[in-house]
Amino acid sequence: MLEPSNNDQLPAIPGKRYFTIGEVSELCDVKPHVLRYWEQEFPSLSPVKRRGNRRYYQRQDVILIRQIRSLLYEQGFTIGGARQRMTGEDAKEEATQVRQLIDQTVGELEDLLRVLKA
C-alpha cells in the first residue's frame, strides 16, 4: 500500500525565479549530490548553468524534482521506472490535461481583464 505523499511536509516554493542547488536541496529534502545525479538520469531536469558552472534551478525544475522524489522515495519506483513513468503515455496524457487547464484559465483571465477594462 502506498504511503501518503510527503509533499505536504515540504516547504512552500518561494516566488523566486532562480534557486541555488542548496536552496533546492532544502526545498525538496534531497542532498545536492543526489540532485546532480538525477540531472544525469532524467534528461528533462537541466538547470541553467552560469559562471563557474553554478547551477540555477527554476520553479518548474523544483516541481519536477519533487515529482521525481515522490516516485522514488514514496511510491517505490526505481530510477528507470520513474524515468519511464515521466516520459510514458501517462505523462503525455497528464501534460495534455494540464495544457488544457492552463488554456482555459488564460481564457478566463482574459475575459476578466476585458470586463475590468470596460
N, C-alpha and C positions, 0 to 999 in steps of 0.2 A: 504494500500500500504506500502511495506517495505521501511524503510529509507536506505540511502546508508550506507555502512559499515563504522564503526568508526575506524577500524583497521588502516586506512591510517593516522589517527591522533595520534596513539600510537607511542611511541618512538621505534626506531630500537632495536632489541635484540643484545646486545654486544656479542662478540665472546668468552665468558667465559664458563667454564664447569659447574660451580655451582653458584646459585644465592640464596641470603637470602630471607626470606619472605618479608622483607622491600623493597628489590630491585624488587621483582616480583610484589609487590603491586604497585610500581611506574610504572613499565613496562606495566602493564595490566590495570591500573587505577581502581583497586579494593582494598578495605580495607583488612588488614591482617585477621581480624576476619571472613570476607566473604570467604577468601581462605581456612581457617581452616574448615569452614562449608562445602564448596564444596568438600573437601577431604573426608568427611563422606558420601556425596551424590553421588559422582562419583568415583567408585572403580578404574577406570583407572588412577586417579590422586593420586599418592602416592610418595611424595618427600622422599628423603633419610633422615633419622634421625640420628644425631650424638650426641656427648656429650651434656648432659643436655637437651636431646630431641629437639635440634635445628633442624629446617627443612632446607634442602638444595635442591632446585629445579634445575632440569636440563633443557636444552634448549627445549626438547620435552614437558616437563611439562608446560613451559611458553606458548608454541604454543597451547597446549591443553586448558589452562586457557583462552587464547584469544578466542578460539573456543566456549568454554562454555559461556564466557562473551557475545559474539556476539549472540548466541542462546537465551540467557536470556534477555539481555538488548536491543538488536537491532531488533531481529526477534520476540520477544514476547512469547517465549516458557516458559512453567512452568518448574520447576526443573525436574519433572517426564517426561515431554515431551522432554526436552533436553537430559536427560539420555537415553530415548528410541531412540531418533534420532541418538545419538552417538553409540549406540550398535546395531541398527537395520540393515536391509539389505542394506540401503543406505550407511551406514558407511563401511560395509564389501565390497561392490562394489567399493567404493571410495578407500579403502585401497588396493584392488587388483590392481586398476589402478595406484596408486602411486607406488606400488611394481614393476609393470611392467616398469614404467618410470625410477625408480631407477636402475633396472637391465639393461635396455637399456643404461642409462648414464654410468654405470660402464663398460659395454662392450665397449662403445665408448672411454672412458678414457684409458682402457687397450690397445685398438688399437693404440691410440695416443702415449701412452708410448712406445709401440713396435717400432713405426715409429721414435720416438725421440732417442731411443737407437741404431737404425740402422745407 
